[in-house]
Every structure is written in structure tokens, then in C-alpha cells.
Amino acid sequence: MVAASPLDILRFLATRADEGVECVLVTLVGIEGGSSRALGAQMAVAADGRKIGSFSGGCIENAIATEALETLEEGWGHVVRYGIGSPYIDIRLPCGGGIDLLFTPRPKPEAIIAALDMLDQRQPASLRLDCDSAVVAEPLAQRAWDGREVTLVYQPPLRVIALGQGEDLTGFCHLAKAFGTEVTALSPDAGTQQLLAQSGINSLHLPTRTTLPPIEGDTWTAIVFLFHGRDWEEFLLPQALDLPAYYHGAIGSRRTHAARLAALRAAGLGEQTIGKLRGHIGLIPATRDPATLALSILGEIVSEYNSLANWTYWTGEPLSAAALR
């Protein structure tokens, strides 16, 4: 994992609760000028000094941890300004702005665990936070800090299902796993599967070109075909397009993609289903090596996942794949 995610912070709180260690949940609720993080960013600090999350490049995290420990001792939460307008004149943000942080001591483990249970079931969850408590909130929608409370929406983690073989598949899966996605690889090649298994990446064997093994998709799933030959697409691609996902993609040139779409039409697929599939994928044009291809495709997948997450964050409603385009 490259850096802590919102789910990692919730899991940190739940684990510390199991250990009997009290914590403070810190939430970014106001920004003046520039900020390294967006509204809703969080950090958790345990009574024993352990912490997770950040609000800058390391400039103020120690001061926040100190404030959090003092909050535990005092027993009541509050909002503190850092940067412009802060009483702490010796603490400045490199961006020159100011941020308001809500310190919530001893968030109820029941609420944190309930939210995690929903997320583990691939359902978004919402928490309403104030100076004294954290509770699961309904309806599922972001509510900005109003001077008393703030409501945050947490979305399930990105899930990626990748089909292929060789370095294109292994390179992509290694990068996706390092980024923190839930990766499942499907490959007909035993050597590819062995390499993935050695890195702790879940993989399934593709024994035939005609049938997908049992896999599940949802609103937060991306499905990508990394085969260079289209012989593995003829039957498997239509089945994949029937799975729910916000992203369906396949590598290849524009000419390859045009032939792919023609084959899908000849197979009787409707235009709405065919329209789910994007080709010539990735953010970097004309990639010629597996590492760059992996970065190019993962960048596109994450960019659209973030758009989906931001929409869900503010409205509580899933954003359709079509609306992302």
C-alpha cells in the first residue's frame, strides 16, 4: 500500500479498540487558501502514540498528534485552526493556507465496526462526526461542517479484475496491488499464475476460451482485458460485459478495437452493452513496455474511480459508467 486509505484509518480505530487503546479521530473540516488534502481527509492518533494518516507532507502531523493526546486527557473534542489565523504562530503550512481540524476523542467502536461491516460487504457507509461522538448516518450523503457536525461517506475500495498472460498481466497486477486495489487476475498460463501467487496476488485459472470462472463485479469494480490476441476475447469479453462494473476496457490499437466492436455486433450484442467497452485504453499514448502500459491503464482506472468516489461522497448515489465518459 502506497499510503493510508480512509478504510485503513477506520481499521486502525477498530484494531486499537480491540486492544483497549483509546484513540482520537481527526477530520479536516475547513480550508482557507491552499491545502495538501481535501475536505474529509482524516488522521487517527492512539493513546500510545501510534498514528495513521496525514494532512501535509509531515509539517504538522507531530503537532496534531500532540493536540490529539491532550484531547484524550481533557476528555472533550474541539476544532483547531492550523496555518493562517491559528493561535499556534510557530506552525505554518507550506501552501500558505489554513485548515480547520475536528478532534473527536474516543469515537464509538460500534459505529466504526458497523461502517467497516458495510464496506466489507461492498456497500458505501456514512459516519456523522462531532466533538463528542461518531455515529452511522442516514441518508448516505456528505454533509459539510456546519459548526456542530460533519458527515462523511466512505466508498468500498477499488476492485480490479484483470485478464491476460505474461508480463503485461503481472506488471499491471503488481502495480495495482502496490497501489492498494483488490486485484484478481485471470490467466490461462500456469507460469503467469505462479509469479502472481508468489507476490500474494489472487489469481484464477482460465481453462477455456469459452467460459469465465465465477467472478463478481459491482459499482466499484474495473475489468480489463490484457490479451494481445483476440482469440481469448471472442466468448469471454461478452460475458465480462454482462458483469456490473464502472470500467470495462481492453488493450489494442484503434484498428484492433474497431474489429473487436464489429465482432461483438456480429455476435448479437446490443449497442448499450457494446458501449460499455472502451478500447485503446490508458492515459499514456503508444506505450511499448509492460511497466508503462500498467501505469497508463491503472492511472485511467484510478482517475475514474476517484470521479465515482467523489460523486458518491457528495450525493450518496452511485455514478453510472456512462456518466463518467
C-alpha positions in Angstrom: 0.0 0.0 0.0 1.5 3.3 -1.1 -0.2 5.4 1.7 -3.0 5.0 4.2 -6.6 5.0 2.8 -9.8 6.1 4.6 -10.5 2.4 5.2 -7.1 1.9 6.8 -7.8 4.7 9.2 -11.2 3.1 10.2 -9.5 -0.3 10.6 -6.8 1.3 12.7 -9.5 2.6 15.1 -11.2 -0.8 15.2 -8.0 -2.6 15.9 -7.0 -0.2 18.7 -10.4 -0.6 20.2 -9.9 -4.4 20.3 -6.6 -3.8 22.1 -8.2 -1.5 24.6 -6.3 1.5 23.4 -8.2 4.8 23.2 -7.9 7.0 20.1 -8.8 10.4 18.6 -10.2 10.7 15.1 -9.1 13.9 13.4 -11.0 15.3 10.4 -10.3 18.1 8.0 -13.5 20.2 8.1 -12.4 23.6 6.8 -9.8 25.1 4.3 -8.7 28.6 3.7 -6.5 29.1 0.7 -4.5 26.1 -0.3 -4.3 22.7 1.3 -2.4 19.5 0.6 -5.5 17.4 1.4 -9.2 17.7 0.5 -12.1 18.2 3.0 -12.9 15.0 4.8 -9.3 13.8 5.0 -8.6 12.1 8.3 -5.9 11.0 10.7 -6.2 8.8 13.8 -4.0 9.0 16.8 -3.8 6.4 19.6 -3.1 7.0 23.2 0.2 5.0 23.0 1.5 7.4 20.2 0.7 5.3 17.2 -0.9 7.3 14.3 -2.1 6.9 10.8 -3.0 9.4 8.0 -1.7 12.9 7.3 -2.7 16.4 6.4 0.6 17.6 4.9 4.0 16.4 3.9 4.9 15.9 7.5 4.9 19.6 8.6 2.2 19.5 11.2 1.5 15.8 12.0 3.5 15.8 15.2 1.7 18.9 16.4 -1.6 17.3 15.6 -0.6 14.1 17.4 0.3 16.2 20.5 -3.1 18.0 20.3 -4.9 14.7 20.0 -3.2 13.2 23.1 -4.1 16.4 25.0 -7.7 16.0 23.8 -7.8 12.5 25.2 -6.6 13.8 28.6 -9.2 16.7 28.6 -12.0 14.4 27.5 -13.7 16.7 25.1 -13.4 17.4 21.4 -12.9 20.7 19.6 -11.9 22.3 16.3 -8.3 23.7 15.9 -7.1 26.0 13.2 -3.6 25.4 11.8 -1.9 27.9 9.4 -3.5 31.3 8.6 -5.3 32.6 11.7 -4.0 29.8 14.0 -3.2 30.5 17.6 -0.1 28.4 17.0 2.0 31.1 15.3 5.0 28.8 15.1 3.2 26.2 12.9 2.8 27.2 9.3 1.6 25.3 6.3 3.9 25.3 3.3 1.0 26.1 1.0 0.4 29.3 3.0 -3.3 28.4 3.7 -5.2 27.5 6.8 -7.0 24.3 7.8 -9.6 23.5 10.5 -9.4 20.1 12.1 -12.1 18.5 14.2 -10.7 16.4 17.1 -13.2 13.6 18.1 -11.9 11.7 21.1 -13.0 8.1 21.7 -15.2 7.5 18.6 -17.6 4.7 19.4 -16.2 1.3 18.3 -19.7 0.2 17.5 -20.1 2.9 14.8 -16.6 2.2 13.3 -17.3 -1.5 13.2 -20.7 -1.1 11.6 -19.2 1.1 8.9 -16.5 -1.4 8.2 -19.0 -4.2 8.0 -20.9 -2.3 5.3 -17.7 -1.6 3.4 -16.6 -5.3 3.6 -20.0 -6.1 2.0 -19.0 -3.7 -0.8 -21.6 -1.1 0.3 -20.8 2.6 1.0 -21.0 3.7 4.6 -21.5 7.1 6.2 -20.4 8.5 9.6 -21.6 11.6 11.3 -18.9 13.2 13.5 -19.0 15.9 16.1 -16.8 16.9 19.0 -18.1 14.1 21.2 -19.2 11.2 19.0 -19.2 9.2 15.8 -22.4 7.5 14.6 -23.5 5.7 11.4 -25.5 8.3 9.4 -28.6 8.1 7.2 -29.2 9.2 4.5 -26.0 8.3 2.7 -24.7 11.7 1.7 -21.9 14.1 2.5 -22.8 17.0 4.8 -20.2 19.8 5.2 -19.1 21.0 8.6 -21.8 23.4 10.0 -20.1 24.3 13.2 -21.6 21.3 15.0 -21.1 18.2 12.9 -19.9 16.8 9.6 -21.0 13.7 7.7 -18.5 11.7 5.6 -19.2 9.0 3.1 -16.8 6.1 2.7 -16.8 4.0 -0.5 -15.6 0.4 -0.9 -12.1 0.0 -2.2 -11.3 -0.2 -5.8 -11.5 -3.8 -7.1 -9.7 -4.7 -10.4 -10.3 -7.9 -12.4 -7.5 -8.3 -15.0 -7.4 -11.0 -17.7 -4.3 -11.8 -19.7 -0.9 -13.6 -19.5 2.8 -12.8 -19.4 4.4 -9.5 -18.3 1.5 -7.3 -19.3 -0.7 -9.0 -16.7 1.9 -9.5 -14.0 3.2 -5.9 -14.3 -0.3 -4.5 -14.1 -1.3 -6.6 -11.2 1.9 -5.9 -9.2 1.4 -2.1 -9.7 -2.4 -2.4 -8.8 -1.6 -4.3 -5.6 1.1 -1.9 -4.6 -1.4 1.0 -5.1 -3.8 -0.8 -2.7 -6.5 -2.2 -5.0 -8.2 -5.6 -4.5 -6.8 -7.4 -7.5 -8.0 -10.7 -9.1 -6.0 -12.0 -12.1 -7.4 -14.5 -14.6 -4.9 -16.3 -16.8 -4.6 -19.5 -18.9 -0.8 -19.5 -18.3 0.5 -21.6 -15.4 3.8 -19.7 -15.2 2.0 -16.3 -15.0 -0.2 -17.7 -12.2 2.8 -18.9 -10.3 4.5 -15.5 -10.5 1.3 -13.8 -9.3 0.9 -16.3 -6.4 4.5 -15.6 -5.3 3.5 -11.9 -4.8 0.3 -12.7 -2.9 -1.9 -11.8 -5.8 -5.2 -13.7 -6.1 -5.4 -15.5 -9.4 -7.8 -17.8 -11.1 -7.1 -20.3 -13.9 -8.8 -19.8 -17.3 -9.1 -23.4 -18.5 -11.1 -22.5 -21.6 -11.6 -19.6 -24.1 -15.4 -20.0 -23.8 -16.3 -19.6 -20.1 -15.4 -17.2 -17.4 -14.8 -18.7 -13.9 -17.2 -17.4 -11.2 -16.3 -13.8 -10.5 -18.3 -10.8 -9.2 -18.4 -7.2 -10.1 -20.0 -4.1 -8.7 -20.1 -0.3 -8.9 -16.5 0.0 -7.7 -15.0 -2.7 -10.0 -12.9 -2.3 -13.1 -12.5 -5.1 -15.6 -9.6 -5.0 -18.1 -8.5 -7.4 -20.8 -4.8 -7.5 -21.4 -4.6 -10.2 -24.1 -2.7 -9.2 -27.2 -4.5 -11.8 -29.3 -8.3 -11.5 -29.7 -8.9 -15.3 -29.6 -9.3 -15.0 -25.8 -11.9 -12.3 -26.2 -14.5 -13.8 -28.5 -16.5 -15.6 -25.8 -15.1 -14.1 -22.6 -15.5 -10.4 -23.4 -19.3 -10.6 -23.9 -19.6 -12.4 -20.5 -17.4 -9.8 -18.9 -19.6 -7.0 -20.3 -22.6 -8.6 -18.5 -20.8 -8.1 -15.2 -21.5 -4.9 -13.2 -18.5 -2.6 -13.3 -17.8 1.1 -13.7 -15.0 0.3 -16.2 -14.7 -2.3 -18.9 -11.5 -2.0 -21.1 -9.3 -3.9 -23.5 -5.8 -3.1 -24.8 -5.1 -2.8 -28.5 -4.8 -0.3 -31.3 -7.8 1.7 -32.7 -7.9 -0.8 -35.6 -8.0 -3.7 -33.2 -10.7 -2.1 -31.2 -12.8 -1.4 -34.3 -12.5 -5.1 -35.3 -13.4 -6.0 -31.7 -16.6 -3.9 -31.8 -17.6 -5.4 -35.1 -17.2 -8.9 -33.7 -19.4 -8.0 -30.7 -22.1 -6.7 -33.0 -21.8 -9.8 -35.2 -22.3 -11.9 -32.0 -25.6 -10.1 -31.4 -24.7 -7.8 -28.5 -26.7 -4.6 -28.3 -25.3 -1.2 -28.6 -25.9 -0.4 -25.0 -23.8 -3.3 -23.9 -21.1 -2.7 -26.5 -21.0 0.9 -25.4 -19.6 -0.2 -22.0 -16.4 -1.3 -23.6 -13.5 1.1 -24.1 -10.5 0.4 -26.3 -7.1 2.0 -26.9 -7.1 2.4 -23.1 -4.7 4.3 -20.8 -3.6 7.8 -20.2 -0.2 7.5 -21.9 -0.4 7.1 -25.7 1.6 4.5 -27.7 3.1 2.6 -24.7 5.7 0.0 -25.7 6.7 -1.7 -22.5 4.7 -3.6 -19.7 5.6 -1.2 -16.9 4.4 1.9 -18.8 1.4 0.1 -20.0 0.5 -0.8 -16.4 0.9 2.7 -15.2 -1.1 4.1 -18.1 -4.1 1.8 -17.6 -4.1 1.9 -13.8 -3.9 5.7 -13.9 -7.1 5.8 -16.1 -8.9 3.3 -13.9 -8.0 5.2 -10.7 -8.9 8.6 -12.2 -12.4 7.4 -13.0 -12.7 5.6 -9.6 -11.9 8.9 -7.9 -14.6 10.6 -10.0 -17.1 7.9 -9.0 -16.0 8.2 -5.3 -16.3 12.0 -5.3 -19.8 11.8 -6.8 -20.8 9.1 -4.2 -19.1 11.2 -1.5 -21.3 14.3 -2.1 -24.6 12.6 -3.2 -24.7 9.2 -1.7 -25.7 7.8 -5.1 -23.6 5.6 -7.4 -22.4 7.3 -10.6 -23.1 5.3 -13.8 -20.2 4.3 -16.0 -21.8 6.2 -18.9 -21.8 9.4 -16.9 -18.1 9.1 -16.3 -17.3 9.5 -20.0 
